[in-house]
Amino acid sequence: MPEIREDVRVMSEARAEAPAPARRGRRRLPRDTRRRAQRLTRRHGWFLAVLGLGTALRVLAMAGYRPALWFPDTYTYIVTVFHPRPDLVRPAGYSMFLKLLEPLHSFAAVAVVQHLLGLATGVLVYLAAARRAPRWAATLATVPVLLDAYQIELEHLLVADTLFMFLVVAAVSLSMTRRPATVAAIGLLLAAAVLTRTVGQPLIVVLAGWFVLRGRIRPAGVLLAAALVPLVAYGAWFYATYQRVGLVGANGAFLYARTMSFADCDRMDPPPDLKVLCDPRPPERRPPSQEYIWAKDAPLVLQPGITFTQENDELAARFAALAITTQPLDYAASVLGELGRTFVWGRPVYPDAEIYGYYEFPVSEPGPPGRYPAQVGAEYAKLYEQGAIGTKIVEPYAGWLRAYQSAARLPGPVLLGVLLVPPVAAVAGFRRRRRGRPRAGAPAWLVPWSAAVVLLVTPAAAAEFDYRYVLPAVPLACLAAALSLKPDSLRREPGG
């Protein structure tokens, strides 16, 4: 949009024309530059206020919880930094991100970069929305990612989700532009997202389909090629390491754990080699799905070798396929049940108190890791930091942030309402246009809306609900809602 480009140009000119500090007094900016800067502030003042408040909250997090917050997965990522090799459970993208920051020898620096990525995500949402939607709607679309306390806490955790969210939002935002040169960049961003969290794989199809819907077949092919080249290279590395095809080696195990919420071996009648994975307890008395991967007495964990050997993963995949094909309606109901946890008003403890606690700003300083693999990772973390690790809680800043977290979050029903805005607006617009000339082309909100739905449904279908899996979908859902509020969002793109 010309207004957005003009605003960016004004900011660049303001920086370029700013005089160097003088010995006597300070020179003022040229009058034209001051006027343009004032116009910029008036035009985007509300967004700048939200961005400023979001920045202040992140500074508060850095002051209250030093240097960062730890998660069980953190230690695995750090081990990969020092022993570069594909992991059987998680792709190595986040470890590569940590490797880039290793020369700083500071987890505080990692947290700062992640907070900057969170702020950048808000800026991307605003710029993408402001091209087509009212500025008030574009500003509202950024509020959850910039001001939600759980989003800020997630950025302070040493996990892959903030990086993943930024990469996906950047790819979707670029897909909304009209520059053909960005298509390859979209593919590379999606590849980086997949190598950060494999849940991003369906998004490659979603964005390629977006270009096809607009009649841009060649750019769709370029996008696919740009995304597949890094993924094939990583897959070759994975194969050279484990002699297995794929990006990770745990897909079967996770899907098996997912089906254990409903699998009934009496109905499935599995062959003898699969019966060892059955749980005789009725589904309502079984633990959360992920316990079937990590609990010491889980049937899959008790099999010979480590849980994620090729034999065990293939065995688990066969069990899951049999459960789904035998009980398709139970599987669908289970997926809907997990997805439904996204939209409840409260925030019930799930899947267990330990994992739930990692998503809250803690009152007391967390202790050292208890599990053996994490203890090994902690030693590498000390090498990364070149010093002691842990989290120091500094009051009153931490207390202010905990008080803020108790009140400032996006409730589940509100997120559901945000997701419903685009289809409802589309139906209303269709009814209005029945009396006039219909407009061809795909609506602009379709790609962020589809990406948000995919990011919410995929974990529920392949693993289980987790609060941190919801947050990367929120900025996309908000962007889609903002874009749907303007009738011009249904207009075909030039060149589409």
C-alpha positions as CSV (number, residue, x, y, z in Angstrom):
1,M,0.0,0.0,0.0
2,P,1.5,3.4,-0.9
3,E,0.8,4.8,2.6
4,I,2.8,2.1,4.2
5,R,5.7,2.5,1.9
6,E,5.6,6.3,2.4
7,D,5.7,5.8,6.2
8,V,8.7,3.5,5.9
9,R,10.5,6.1,3.7
10,V,9.7,8.9,6.2
11,M,11.3,6.9,9.1
12,S,14.4,6.2,6.9
13,E,14.7,9.9,6.0
14,A,14.3,10.9,9.6
15,R,17.2,8.7,10.6
16,A,19.4,9.9,7.7
17,E,18.8,13.5,8.3
18,A,19.3,13.4,12.0
19,P,22.4,15.6,12.7
20,A,25.3,14.5,14.7
21,P,25.5,15.8,18.3
22,A,26.9,19.3,18.3
23,R,29.2,20.8,20.9
24,R,26.8,23.6,21.7
25,G,23.1,22.7,21.7
26,R,21.2,20.3,19.5
27,R,20.1,21.0,15.9
28,R,16.5,20.3,15.1
29,L,15.3,18.1,12.3
30,P,14.2,19.8,9.1
31,R,10.6,21.1,9.2
32,D,9.4,18.8,6.4
33,T,10.9,15.7,8.1
34,R,9.3,16.8,11.4
35,R,5.9,17.2,9.7
36,R,6.2,13.8,8.0
37,A,7.2,12.2,11.3
38,Q,4.2,13.8,13.1
39,R,1.9,12.5,10.3
40,L,3.4,9.1,10.8
41,T,2.7,9.2,14.5
42,R,-0.9,10.4,14.0
43,R,-1.6,7.7,11.4
44,H,-0.2,4.8,13.3
45,G,-0.3,6.2,16.9
46,W,-2.4,3.4,18.4
47,F,-0.2,0.7,17.0
48,L,2.9,2.5,18.2
49,A,1.4,2.7,21.6
50,V,0.7,-1.0,21.7
51,L,4.1,-1.8,20.4
52,G,5.7,0.4,23.1
53,L,3.7,-1.3,25.8
54,G,4.7,-4.7,24.5
55,T,8.3,-3.7,24.5
56,A,8.0,-2.5,28.1
57,L,6.5,-5.8,29.2
58,R,9.4,-7.7,27.6
59,V,11.9,-5.5,29.3
60,L,10.1,-6.4,32.6
61,A,10.4,-10.1,31.8
62,M,14.2,-9.6,31.2
63,A,14.4,-7.7,34.5
64,G,12.3,-10.1,36.6
65,Y,13.5,-13.5,35.3
66,R,17.3,-13.6,34.6
67,P,18.5,-14.7,32.2
68,A,15.7,-16.9,30.8
69,L,13.2,-19.7,31.7
70,W,14.0,-23.4,31.0
71,F,11.9,-26.2,29.6
72,P,12.7,-30.0,29.4
73,D,13.2,-29.8,25.7
74,T,15.8,-27.0,26.1
75,Y,18.5,-29.4,27.2
76,T,18.1,-31.6,24.1
77,Y,18.4,-28.6,21.8
78,I,21.6,-27.5,23.6
79,V,23.2,-30.9,23.3
80,T,22.6,-30.7,19.5
81,V,24.5,-27.4,19.4
82,F,27.7,-29.1,20.5
83,H,27.0,-32.4,18.8
84,P,25.4,-31.4,15.4
85,R,23.3,-34.3,14.3
86,P,19.6,-34.8,13.5
87,D,17.5,-35.6,16.6
88,L,15.0,-38.5,16.4
89,V,12.3,-36.5,18.1
90,R,12.8,-32.9,17.2
91,P,14.4,-31.3,14.0
92,A,17.6,-29.3,14.5
93,G,16.4,-25.9,13.4
94,Y,16.2,-24.4,16.8
95,S,19.6,-25.8,17.7
96,M,21.0,-24.1,14.6
97,F,19.4,-20.9,15.9
98,L,21.1,-21.4,19.2
99,K,24.4,-22.2,17.4
100,L,24.3,-18.8,15.7
101,L,24.0,-17.1,19.0
102,E,26.6,-19.3,20.8
103,P,29.5,-16.8,20.4
104,L,27.7,-14.5,22.8
105,H,27.7,-17.2,25.5
106,S,24.6,-15.8,27.0
107,F,21.1,-17.2,27.4
108,A,20.0,-13.7,28.2
109,A,21.0,-12.8,24.6
110,V,18.9,-15.7,23.3
111,A,15.9,-14.5,25.3
112,V,16.4,-10.9,24.0
113,V,16.4,-12.1,20.4
114,Q,13.3,-14.2,21.0
115,H,11.5,-11.2,22.5
116,L,12.6,-9.2,19.4
117,L,11.1,-11.9,17.2
118,G,7.9,-11.6,19.1
119,L,7.8,-7.8,18.6
120,A,8.7,-8.3,14.9
121,T,5.8,-10.7,14.5
122,G,3.5,-8.0,15.7
123,V,4.9,-5.6,13.2
124,L,4.5,-8.1,10.4
125,V,0.9,-8.6,11.3
126,Y,0.2,-4.9,11.4
127,L,1.9,-4.2,8.1
128,A,0.1,-7.1,6.3
129,A,-3.3,-6.1,7.8
130,A,-2.9,-2.3,7.2
131,R,-2.5,-2.9,3.5
132,R,-6.1,-3.9,3.1
133,A,-7.9,-3.4,6.4
134,P,-8.7,-0.4,8.6
135,R,-5.9,0.7,10.8
136,W,-7.9,0.1,13.9
137,A,-8.5,-3.5,12.9
138,A,-4.8,-3.9,12.0
139,T,-3.9,-2.6,15.5
140,L,-6.3,-4.9,17.3
141,A,-4.9,-7.8,15.3
142,T,-1.5,-7.2,17.0
143,V,-2.7,-7.0,20.6
144,P,-2.6,-10.8,21.4
145,V,0.9,-11.3,20.1
146,L,2.3,-8.1,21.6
147,L,0.4,-8.0,25.0
148,D,-0.7,-11.5,25.9
149,A,1.3,-12.5,29.0
150,Y,1.5,-16.1,28.0
151,Q,3.0,-15.1,24.7
152,I,5.7,-13.0,26.5
153,E,6.3,-16.0,28.8
154,L,6.7,-18.3,25.8
155,E,9.3,-15.9,24.3
156,H,11.2,-16.1,27.6
157,L,11.3,-19.9,27.5
158,L,14.2,-21.5,25.7
159,V,12.0,-23.5,23.2
160,A,11.4,-23.4,19.5
161,D,7.9,-22.0,19.4
162,T,8.7,-18.3,19.1
163,L,11.2,-18.8,16.3
164,F,8.6,-21.1,14.6
165,M,5.9,-18.5,14.9
166,F,8.0,-15.7,13.5
167,L,9.0,-17.8,10.4
168,V,5.4,-18.8,9.7
169,V,4.0,-15.3,10.1
170,A,6.9,-13.9,7.9
171,A,6.1,-16.5,5.2
172,V,2.3,-15.7,5.3
173,S,2.9,-12.0,5.3
174,L,5.2,-12.2,2.2
175,S,2.5,-14.3,0.4
176,M,0.2,-11.3,0.8
177,T,2.5,-9.0,-1.2
178,R,2.6,-8.6,-5.0
179,R,6.3,-9.0,-5.5
180,P,7.2,-12.1,-7.5
181,A,10.8,-12.1,-6.1
182,T,9.5,-13.0,-2.7
183,V,8.2,-16.4,-3.7
184,A,11.5,-18.2,-3.2
185,A,11.9,-16.5,0.1
186,I,8.5,-17.8,1.2
187,G,9.6,-21.3,0.4
188,L,12.8,-20.9,2.3
189,L,11.0,-19.5,5.4
190,L,8.6,-22.4,5.3
191,A,11.5,-24.9,5.1
192,A,13.1,-23.2,8.1
193,A,9.8,-23.4,10.0
194,V,9.5,-27.1,9.3
195,L,13.0,-27.7,10.4
196,T,12.1,-25.8,13.6
197,R,8.9,-27.7,14.2
198,T,7.6,-30.4,11.9
199,V,4.0,-29.4,12.5
200,G,4.7,-26.7,9.8
201,Q,4.8,-29.3,6.9
202,P,1.2,-28.8,5.9
203,L,1.7,-25.1,5.6
204,I,3.8,-25.7,2.5
205,V,0.8,-27.1,0.8
206,V,-1.4,-24.3,2.1
207,L,0.7,-21.5,0.7
208,A,1.4,-23.2,-2.6
209,G,-2.4,-23.7,-2.9
210,W,-2.9,-20.0,-2.2
211,F,-0.8,-19.2,-5.3
212,V,-2.7,-21.8,-7.4
213,L,-6.0,-20.3,-6.3
214,R,-4.9,-17.0,-7.7
215,G,-3.9,-18.6,-11.0
216,R,-0.2,-18.3,-10.3
217,I,1.0,-21.8,-11.1
218,R,4.7,-21.0,-11.8
219,P,5.2,-19.2,-8.5
220,A,3.6,-22.1,-6.7
221,G,6.2,-24.4,-8.3
222,V,9.0,-22.0,-7.3
223,L,7.7,-22.0,-3.7
224,L,7.6,-25.8,-3.6
225,A,11.1,-26.1,-5.0
226,A,12.5,-23.5,-2.6
227,A,10.9,-25.3,0.3
228,L,11.8,-28.8,-0.7
229,V,15.5,-28.3,-1.4
230,P,16.5,-27.6,2.2
231,L,14.1,-30.3,3.5
232,V,15.6,-32.9,1.1
233,A,19.1,-31.9,2.2
234,Y,18.1,-32.3,5.9
235,G,16.4,-35.6,5.1
236,A,19.7,-36.8,3.4
237,W,21.6,-35.9,6.6
238,F,19.0,-37.7,8.7
239,Y,19.3,-40.8,6.4
240,A,23.1,-40.7,6.6
241,T,22.9,-40.6,10.4
242,Y,20.2,-43.3,11.0
243,Q,19.6,-45.0,7.7
244,R,16.0,-44.0,7.9
245,V,13.8,-41.9,5.6
246,G,12.3,-38.7,7.1
247,L,13.0,-35.6,9.1
248,V,12.5,-37.2,12.5
249,G,12.1,-40.8,13.7
250,A,9.1,-40.4,16.1
251,N,6.0,-39.9,14.0
252,G,4.7,-43.4,14.6
253,A,5.3,-43.2,18.3
254,F,3.5,-39.9,18.7
255,L,0.5,-41.1,16.6
256,Y,0.4,-44.3,18.7
257,A,0.3,-42.2,21.9
258,R,-2.5,-40.1,20.3
259,T,-4.6,-43.2,19.6
260,M,-4.3,-44.5,23.1
261,S,-7.0,-42.1,24.2
262,F,-9.6,-44.3,22.5
263,A,-7.9,-47.5,21.1
264,D,-9.9,-50.7,22.1
265,C,-7.9,-53.8,21.4
266,D,-11.0,-56.0,21.8
267,R,-12.5,-54.2,18.8
268,M,-9.2,-53.9,16.9
269,D,-8.2,-57.5,17.3
270,P,-4.5,-56.7,16.6
271,P,-2.0,-59.4,15.6
272,P,0.3,-60.8,18.3
273,D,3.2,-58.5,17.6
274,L,0.9,-55.4,18.1
275,K,-0.9,-56.7,21.2
276,V,2.1,-55.8,23.3
277,L,1.2,-52.2,22.8
278,C,-2.4,-52.6,24.2
279,D,-3.5,-51.0,27.4
280,P,-6.2,-53.1,29.2
281,R,-7.5,-50.1,31.1
282,P,-10.7,-48.4,29.7
283,P,-9.9,-45.1,27.9
284,E,-11.5,-42.9,30.6
285,R,-9.0,-44.3,33.2
286,R,-5.9,-43.9,31.0
287,P,-3.3,-41.1,31.5
288,P,-2.7,-38.3,29.0
289,S,-1.5,-39.4,25.6
290,Q,2.1,-38.3,26.0
291,E,2.6,-40.6,29.0
292,Y,2.7,-43.5,26.4
293,I,5.9,-42.0,25.1
294,W,7.7,-40.8,28.2
295,A,6.4,-42.9,31.2
296,K,8.8,-45.7,32.2
297,D,6.0,-48.3,32.3
298,A,4.4,-47.4,29.0
299,P,4.0,-50.4,26.6
300,L,6.1,-48.8,23.9
301,V,8.9,-47.7,26.3
302,L,9.1,-51.3,27.6
303,Q,10.0,-52.6,24.1
304,P,13.6,-53.6,23.4
305,G,15.9,-50.8,22.6
306,I,15.2,-47.1,22.9
307,T,11.7,-45.9,22.3
308,F,12.4,-44.3,19.0
309,T,14.3,-47.2,17.2
310,Q,13.0,-47.8,13.7
311,E,11.5,-51.1,14.7
312,N,9.6,-49.5,17.6
313,D,8.5,-46.5,15.6
314,E,7.2,-48.7,12.8
315,L,5.4,-51.0,15.3
316,A,3.7,-48.0,16.9
317,A,2.8,-46.6,13.4
318,R,1.1,-49.9,12.5
319,F,-0.8,-50.0,15.8
320,A,-2.0,-46.4,15.2
321,A,-3.1,-47.1,11.7
322,L,-5.1,-50.1,12.8
323,A,-6.7,-48.1,15.6
324,I,-7.7,-45.3,13.3
325,T,-9.1,-47.5,10.6
326,T,-11.0,-49.7,13.0
327,Q,-12.4,-46.8,15.1
328,P,-12.5,-43.8,12.8
329,L,-15.4,-42.1,14.6
330,D,-13.7,-42.5,17.9
331,Y,-10.5,-41.0,16.5
332,A,-12.5,-38.0,15.1
333,A,-14.2,-37.5,18.4
334,S,-10.9,-37.7,20.2
335,V,-9.3,-35.1,17.9
336,L,-12.3,-32.8,18.4
337,G,-12.0,-33.2,22.1
338,E,-8.4,-32.2,22.1
339,L,-9.1,-29.3,19.8
340,G,-11.9,-28.2,22.0
341,R,-9.4,-27.6,24.9
342,T,-8.2,-24.6,22.8
343,F,-11.5,-22.8,23.2
344,V,-12.4,-23.2,26.9
345,W,-12.6,-20.0,28.9
346,G,-10.4,-21.0,31.8
347,R,-7.0,-22.5,31.7
348,P,-7.3,-26.0,33.3
349,V,-4.2,-27.9,34.2
350,Y,-3.2,-30.1,31.3
351,P,-1.6,-32.5,30.4
352,D,-0.1,-32.5,33.9
353,A,0.9,-30.0,36.6
354,E,4.6,-30.2,35.7
355,I,4.2,-29.2,32.1
356,Y,1.5,-26.7,32.9
357,G,3.8,-25.0,35.4
358,Y,6.4,-24.2,32.7
359,Y,3.9,-21.9,31.1
360,E,3.5,-19.7,34.2
361,F,6.0,-17.1,35.4
362,P,7.3,-19.0,38.5
363,V,7.1,-17.7,42.1
364,S,10.2,-19.5,43.3
365,E,13.5,-20.2,41.4
366,P,13.3,-23.5,39.5
367,G,15.5,-26.3,40.7
368,P,18.1,-28.2,38.6
369,P,16.8,-30.8,36.1
370,G,15.8,-34.1,37.6
371,R,15.8,-36.5,34.6
372,Y,19.1,-38.0,33.4
373,P,19.0,-36.7,29.8
374,A,18.3,-33.2,31.0
375,Q,21.2,-33.4,33.5
376,V,23.5,-34.2,30.6
377,G,22.1,-31.3,28.7
378,A,22.6,-29.0,31.7
379,E,26.3,-29.6,31.6
380,Y,26.4,-28.5,27.9
381,A,24.3,-25.5,28.9
382,K,27.0,-24.5,31.3
383,L,29.5,-24.8,28.5
384,Y,27.2,-22.6,26.3
385,E,26.9,-20.0,29.0
386,Q,30.5,-20.4,30.1
387,G,29.2,-20.2,33.7
388,A,26.4,-21.3,36.0
389,I,22.9,-21.7,34.7
390,G,19.5,-21.3,36.3
391,T,16.9,-18.6,36.7
392,K,17.2,-15.8,39.2
393,I,13.9,-14.2,40.2
394,V,14.2,-10.5,40.9
395,E,11.4,-8.6,42.7
396,P,9.3,-6.5,42.4
397,Y,9.6,-6.9,38.6
398,A,8.7,-10.6,38.6
399,G,5.7,-10.0,40.9
400,W,4.4,-7.3,38.6
401,L,4.7,-9.7,35.7
402,R,2.9,-12.5,37.6
403,A,0.1,-10.1,38.4
404,Y,-0.2,-9.1,34.8
405,Q,-0.2,-12.8,33.7
406,S,-3.1,-13.5,36.0
407,A,-5.3,-11.0,34.0
408,A,-3.9,-10.4,30.5
409,R,-4.4,-13.3,28.2
410,L,-6.6,-14.3,25.2
411,P,-9.4,-16.5,26.4
412,G,-10.3,-19.5,24.3
413,P,-13.8,-18.4,23.4
414,V,-12.4,-15.1,22.1
415,L,-10.0,-17.0,19.9
416,L,-12.9,-19.0,18.6
417,G,-14.7,-15.8,17.8
418,V,-11.7,-14.4,16.0
419,L,-11.6,-17.6,13.9
420,L,-15.3,-17.3,13.0
421,V,-15.0,-13.7,11.9
422,P,-13.7,-14.3,8.4
423,P,-16.2,-17.0,7.3
424,V,-19.1,-15.0,8.8
425,A,-17.9,-11.9,7.0
426,A,-17.6,-13.9,3.8
427,V,-21.1,-15.2,4.0
428,A,-22.5,-11.7,4.7
429,G,-20.5,-10.3,1.8
430,F,-21.7,-13.0,-0.5
431,R,-25.3,-12.2,0.3
432,R,-24.8,-8.5,-0.4
433,R,-23.1,-9.3,-3.7
434,R,-25.9,-11.5,-4.9
435,R,-27.7,-8.4,-6.0
436,G,-24.6,-7.0,-7.7
437,R,-21.7,-8.2,-9.8
438,P,-19.8,-11.0,-8.1
439,R,-16.1,-10.6,-7.6
440,A,-13.7,-13.4,-8.6
441,G,-10.7,-14.6,-6.8
442,A,-9.7,-16.0,-3.4
443,P,-10.3,-13.8,-0.4
444,A,-7.1,-12.3,1.1
445,W,-7.9,-13.7,4.6
446,L,-8.0,-17.3,3.3
447,V,-4.2,-18.0,3.6
448,P,-3.7,-16.8,7.2
449,W,-7.0,-18.3,8.3
450,S,-6.1,-21.7,6.8
451,A,-2.6,-21.6,8.3
452,A,-4.1,-20.9,11.7
453,V,-6.6,-23.8,11.5
454,V,-3.8,-26.2,10.4
455,L,-1.6,-25.2,13.3
456,L,-4.5,-25.8,15.7
457,V,-5.8,-29.1,14.2
458,T,-2.5,-30.8,13.4
459,P,-1.2,-31.2,17.0
460,A,-4.6,-32.4,18.2
461,A,-4.7,-35.0,15.4
462,A,-1.1,-36.2,15.6
463,A,-0.1,-35.7,19.3
464,E,-2.2,-33.9,21.8
465,F,-3.3,-30.4,23.0
466,D,-0.6,-28.3,24.5
467,Y,-1.0,-24.6,25.5
468,R,2.2,-23.6,23.8
469,Y,1.0,-25.1,20.5
470,V,-1.9,-22.7,20.4
471,L,0.1,-19.4,20.6
472,P,1.8,-19.5,17.1
473,A,-1.7,-19.8,15.5
474,V,-3.0,-16.7,17.2
475,P,-1.4,-13.9,15.1
476,L,-2.5,-15.7,11.9
477,A,-6.1,-15.9,13.1
478,C,-6.0,-12.2,14.1
479,L,-4.6,-11.2,10.8
480,A,-7.3,-13.2,8.9
481,A,-10.0,-11.5,11.0
482,A,-8.6,-8.0,10.3
483,L,-8.4,-8.7,6.5
484,S,-12.0,-10.0,6.4
485,L,-13.4,-6.7,7.8
486,K,-12.9,-4.8,4.5
487,P,-15.0,-5.7,1.4
488,D,-12.0,-5.1,-0.8
489,S,-10.3,-8.1,0.8
490,L,-12.4,-10.2,-1.7
491,R,-10.9,-8.5,-4.7
492,R,-8.6,-10.4,-7.0
493,E,-5.0,-9.5,-6.7
494,P,-3.4,-7.8,-9.7
495,G,-1.7,-10.4,-11.7
496,G,-3.7,-13.1,-10.0
